[in-house]
Amino acid sequence: MSNVSIRNLDLAGKRVLLRLDLNVPMDGARVLDDTRIRAAVPTVKYALEQGASVVVCSHLGRPGGERNPAFDLTPVAVRLARTLRMNVRMAPDCIGDVATQMSSELKSGEVMVLQNLRFHEEEEEDDNEFAAQLADLADVYVNDAFGA
């Protein structure tokens, strides 16, 4: 099996679903250590520089397939926005009509973070339908979550 690097892809005008490892330590709504967020920035910036829009997906903790405010990715999206020095949209879910609409409205150079993948038990079950719903949000999938 050969691996294709993001640098070998034509990203101009494409929506990139970027799987990142944003599973950072939290204290309530406060990010305690943003090392993983900072590590993801070069990949996000590269995609943006190539003319893509970026749809970020990740998990945070182990919410057990249920929506749990303690594992909400909004504070992580806020820290990512501050680190990138740009606005970042936050989707209320990772699948469904709202996420699909928000993704379709992204313009080149914009970033959106999907809500915690693990709010859906299907994420840890390798569910094909769940994966297909995520895939529908973008033109290209890039996995940069090697710690996840």
N, C-alpha and C positions, 0 to 999 in steps of 0.2 A: 504494500500500500504506500502511495506517495502522499506527502503532505504538501499542500499548496500554501504559500505565504500570502498574507494580505498584500504584500508588495508586488505580487504577480497578478493581481486582480485589477480590472478596469472598474473603478468605483465612481467615476463621474456620473452624477445624476442618479445614483443608485441609493436605495435605502439599505443600510447595513444593520443586520441584527447582530449585535456584538455581545457575546457571552463573556462577562467579566467576573472575577472573584472579588466581590465587594462585601464578603462576609467578615465585617470588621467588628472589633469589640465596641460595645455600646454601654452607656450608663443612662438609661431612660432614652431620651431623644438626643443625647450627646455622643458624638463619635469620639472614642477615647484614643484611637490610633488610626491614622489615615494612610498608613504605609501602602495598603493594597489599592486604595483610591489613587494615590500618587503614581503607583506602578502602572495603572491602567491608562493614565493620561496620554502617554506617547502614542498608543494605538488609536485612541479616540481622535487625537489631533491629526494623526496621519490620515485617517479616513476623511476627516473634515477638509484637510488641505487638498485632498484628491477630488473634492466636489461632492462628497456623499452627505447624506443625512444619516444620523446614527440613532438606532433604537437599542438601548442598553438593557440587558436582562441579567439578573443575578438572583442569588438567594441570600437570606440573612437568617442565621440560626436554624432552629428546628421547630417551626410552629405546628408540626404534625398535620399538615393539610388543612388547617383552619386559619382564617383571618385573625391575627392577634396583633394589637397595636404595638406590643413590645418588639415586634419583628418587622415593623413598617420600614420601607426603604426611603421614605421621604427625607429624613435627616441625612442619609447617605447621598441622596440626589442634591441636596443643598450644599453639602461639602464638595461634591464633584463640580457643581456649578462655580463655587468659589475658587476651586483649584484651577478650573479651565478659564476662569474670568469671563464667563458668558452665562446667559440664561439657559436653563435646562428645564424642560417640561417634565411633569411627573404624572404618569398615568395611574388611575385609581385601581387598575387591575392589570394583569399581564396578558389576558385574553379577553375576548368578547367585543361587543359592538363599539364601546368607547375607545378601547385600545386600538382597534382597527381604524376607527375614524381619525384618532389623533396621529397614528402612524401615516395614514394616507395624506394628511395635511402637512407633514413635515416638508420643509424646503431644504435644499442643499445648504450645508453649514449649520443645521440645527440638530439639537440633541434632545432625546426623550428617554426617560428612565421608566421601565415597566415596574409595576409593583412586584413584590417578593414572589418568585416562582413557587416557592414551597408553601404558599397559601393554598395551593392545589395539590392534593395527594398524588395526582397523576404525574407530577414532576419527578418524584422519586421512584415511580413505577415504570418509567420508560414507556409511557402511554403514547402510541402512535397518533391518536387523534389530538391529544394535547400538543404534541410536537408539530403537527400539521397546522394547528391554529397559530402557534408562534411563527412558523415559517411563512404564513400568509402575511405577516406584518412587514416583510422586507423582501428585497431582491437577492441579497447575498447574506450568508451566515458565516461569521468568523468566531471561532472559539479562542479566546485569550484568557481563559479561566483555568489555568493549569494547576492552580492550588485547590480548586474546588472538587 
